[in-house]
Amino acid sequence: MPEGEPEDARVKDRISYSNSICQTDLTYVSIPVSHPATIETVLISKNPDGGKPKSTFEVEVEVIDAPALLEDSQFRPDLFDKKLMCCLDTARILMRNV
């Protein structure tokens, strides 16, 4: 087992929304880096070498009751499509407004 403090840690700031069909998680992930001039830990948006940003955004859409959704699709294919579009529309709206 490793000893001491971890060298890299991910800080996650998550917001979750749910409705009767799906749950949508929006997560801002950043990597804290010790600032050379102080002992404080700061969040940076770019690597010190000017590379890709160390911050990322993650979106997760989870269907709450997949078996019921699949059962609906057998009897009403149009309803299945509408419910899936509802999940995707929810994610799109949240990404634009959060």
N, C-alpha and C positions, 0 to 999 in steps of 0.2 A: 504494500500500500504506500502511495506517495506521502511524503512528509512535507510540512510547511504549507505556506500559502500557495494557491494555484497561480500559475503565471498568467493565464488568460481566463477571464470570466466574462460571461455574457449577461448583460442587464436587459431584462425584458419588461416592457410596459405594454400590458395587454388590455384590450377592451373587448368584451363579448356582448353580442346581441343575439336574441333568439326569437323565433316566432313558432307557429304550430308546425312548420315544415322543416326548418333548418336552424342551425346555430352558426353564426359567423363570428370568427375571432380575428381581430386586427392586432398585430403585434409589431411594436417598434423595438428592434434589437440593436443594442450598441455594446461596444467593447470599451470598458474603462481603461484608461492609460494613465500612469503616474506622470504628472507634469514634472519636467526636469528642474524647474525653479522652485517648486514647493513640494511638500509632502502630501498635499491634497490629491485626490483622484478626480480627474476631469473626464468628460465624455468628448471624444473628438469625432469629427465627421470624415476625416481622411487619414490615411496612414502617414506616419512621419516621413516616409520616403516619397510621398506624393502619389502613391498608388491608388487603388480603388478605395472607395469609402469603407469605413469599418462599421457603418450603420446600415441596417437593412430593414425592410418592411416585409412582413409575412401576412398572408391572408389564408385563412382556413375556413372552408364551408363544409359543414357536416350535416348530412340528412339525419334528422332525429329518429324517424321511424321508416327505415328503408323498406322493410317487408310490406307495410301498408301502402307505401308509394308504388311499389311494384304491383301489388294487387290491384290498385286503382288503374294502373296502366293496362291491365288485361280487359277491363270493362269500358274504360274511357281514355283512349290514347291521347285525346286532345287535353284532358285534364292533367295527365302526366306531364305533358310538355309545359302547360301553364304553371304547374307547381315548380318544375325545375327552373323555368324562367324567373319565377318569383325569387328563388334562392339566389340566382345570379344577379338579378336586379338589386336585391338587398345588398349584396357585396359591393356592387358598383356604386350605389348611393353612399354607402358608408365610407368607401375609399375616397370619394370626392369630398365628403364633408367632415371627416375626422382628421 
